[in-house]
Amino acid sequence: MTDREWAILEPLLPRQPRRGGQWRDHRQVINGIAWVKRTGSPWRDMPERYGPWKTAHLRFRRWAEDGTWARLKAHVMALAEADEDIDWDAHADSTVVRAHQHAAGARKRGIQRRNRRYGKASAAPGVVFPPRSTLLPTAADDHSPR
């Protein structure tokens, strides 16, 4: 964070408590938080030059809960608008990238699938064929009363 950026943010940050231990320098911790968010790395991988990762994570969570980050964002956006340094024109790329039909791996409705056990095609996924006997019934197999 540059000295100019720090001069804008410092007055908006919470003050050191009068009692208890001293907080680690806000600037150092904010730089650590920015590093984690910029790189997408886990908190535990934050470089030691920014202080303990637990301190940065705890302060990030606390400031999210108490609205400090929202106040900082609103103030910075107000300054940028006053200087006409913000461009609200946004463009989205609507390019469609198609994947190969097997890339998604999801079953589609209405596609003929082969039943692996019997080698038959089924019209709908999940159709279960009844087991087939390999022997034909004979008169000796008939156990019905006569």
C-alpha positions as CSV (number, residue, x, y, z in Angstrom):
1,M,0.0,0.0,0.0
2,T,1.4,3.4,-1.0
3,D,1.8,6.3,1.5
4,R,-1.0,8.2,-0.4
5,E,-3.4,5.2,-0.1
6,W,-2.5,4.8,3.6
7,A,-3.2,8.5,4.3
8,I,-6.7,8.1,2.9
9,L,-7.5,4.8,4.9
10,E,-5.8,5.4,8.2
11,P,-8.3,7.9,9.7
12,L,-11.1,5.5,8.9
13,L,-9.6,2.5,10.8
14,P,-10.5,1.5,14.4
15,R,-8.2,3.0,17.0
16,Q,-6.0,1.1,19.4
17,P,-7.8,0.1,22.6
18,R,-6.8,2.0,25.7
19,R,-6.6,-1.2,27.7
20,G,-5.1,-4.5,26.9
21,G,-2.4,-5.5,24.4
22,Q,-1.2,-3.4,21.5
23,W,-2.5,-4.3,18.1
24,R,-0.2,-5.2,15.3
25,D,0.2,-2.3,12.8
26,H,-2.9,-1.9,10.7
27,R,-0.9,-1.2,7.6
28,Q,1.1,-4.4,7.8
29,V,-2.1,-6.4,8.5
30,I,-4.0,-4.8,5.6
31,N,-1.1,-5.6,3.3
32,G,-1.3,-9.2,4.4
33,I,-5.0,-9.4,3.9
34,A,-4.6,-7.8,0.4
35,W,-1.9,-10.4,-0.4
36,V,-4.2,-13.3,0.5
37,K,-7.2,-11.9,-1.4
38,R,-5.1,-11.0,-4.4
39,T,-3.4,-14.4,-4.7
40,G,-6.2,-16.6,-3.6
41,S,-3.9,-18.4,-1.2
42,P,-4.9,-19.9,2.1
43,W,-4.4,-17.8,5.1
44,R,-1.8,-20.1,6.4
45,D,0.4,-19.4,3.4
46,M,0.5,-15.7,4.0
47,P,4.2,-14.5,4.1
48,E,5.6,-13.9,7.6
49,R,6.5,-10.3,6.7
50,Y,2.8,-9.4,7.2
51,G,2.7,-10.9,10.7
52,P,0.9,-13.9,12.0
53,W,-1.8,-15.2,9.6
54,K,-4.2,-15.7,12.5
55,T,-4.0,-12.0,13.3
56,A,-4.8,-11.0,9.7
57,H,-7.6,-13.5,9.4
58,L,-9.1,-12.4,12.8
59,R,-9.0,-8.8,11.9
60,F,-10.4,-9.4,8.4
61,R,-13.4,-11.3,10.0
62,R,-13.9,-8.7,12.7
63,W,-13.8,-5.8,10.3
64,A,-16.3,-7.6,8.0
65,E,-18.7,-8.1,10.9
66,D,-18.5,-4.5,12.3
67,G,-18.7,-2.8,8.9
68,T,-15.2,-1.4,8.7
69,W,-14.6,-2.8,5.2
70,A,-18.0,-1.4,4.0
71,R,-17.0,2.1,5.4
72,L,-13.6,1.9,3.7
73,K,-15.2,0.9,0.3
74,A,-17.8,3.6,0.5
75,H,-15.3,6.3,1.4
76,V,-12.9,5.3,-1.4
77,M,-15.7,5.2,-4.0
78,A,-16.9,8.6,-2.9
79,L,-13.4,10.0,-3.4
80,A,-13.1,8.4,-6.8
81,E,-16.5,9.8,-7.9
82,A,-15.6,13.3,-6.7
83,D,-12.4,13.2,-8.7
84,E,-14.3,11.6,-11.6
85,D,-11.7,8.8,-11.4
86,I,-14.2,6.0,-11.6
87,D,-15.7,4.6,-14.8
88,W,-19.2,3.0,-14.4
89,D,-19.2,1.6,-17.9
90,A,-18.8,-2.2,-17.6
91,H,-18.7,-4.6,-20.5
92,A,-19.2,-8.4,-20.2
93,D,-17.9,-10.8,-22.7
94,S,-20.7,-13.0,-23.9
95,T,-18.5,-15.5,-25.7
96,V,-19.9,-19.0,-25.5
97,V,-17.3,-21.8,-25.1
98,R,-18.7,-25.2,-25.8
99,A,-17.2,-28.3,-24.3
100,H,-17.1,-31.8,-25.8
101,Q,-20.3,-33.8,-25.2
102,H,-18.5,-36.1,-22.8
103,A,-16.8,-33.3,-20.8
104,A,-19.7,-32.6,-18.4
105,G,-20.3,-36.2,-17.5
106,A,-24.0,-35.7,-16.7
107,R,-26.6,-38.0,-18.1
108,K,-29.0,-36.5,-20.5
109,R,-32.7,-37.4,-20.8
110,G,-33.9,-39.2,-23.9
111,I,-30.5,-40.5,-25.0
112,Q,-30.3,-44.2,-25.8
113,R,-27.9,-45.9,-23.3
114,R,-26.8,-49.4,-23.4
115,N,-27.5,-51.6,-20.4
116,R,-24.1,-53.0,-19.6
117,R,-25.4,-56.2,-18.1
118,Y,-27.7,-57.3,-20.9
119,G,-26.3,-55.3,-23.8
120,K,-29.8,-53.8,-24.5
121,A,-30.6,-50.2,-25.2
122,S,-32.9,-48.4,-22.9
123,A,-35.0,-45.4,-23.8
124,A,-34.6,-43.7,-20.5
125,P,-31.9,-43.8,-17.9
126,G,-32.7,-45.8,-14.8
127,V,-34.8,-48.4,-16.6
128,V,-34.2,-51.8,-15.1
129,F,-34.9,-54.9,-17.0
130,P,-36.1,-58.0,-15.1
131,P,-33.6,-60.8,-14.9
132,R,-34.0,-63.4,-17.6
133,S,-33.7,-67.1,-17.0
134,T,-31.4,-69.0,-19.2
135,L,-33.4,-72.2,-19.0
136,L,-36.9,-72.7,-20.3
137,P,-39.5,-74.1,-17.9
138,T,-40.2,-77.8,-18.4
139,A,-43.1,-80.1,-17.3
140,A,-40.9,-81.4,-14.4
141,D,-40.5,-77.8,-13.1
142,D,-44.2,-77.4,-12.9
143,H,-45.1,-77.5,-9.2
144,S,-48.7,-76.4,-9.4
145,P,-51.4,-78.7,-7.9
146,R,-53.3,-81.0,-10.3
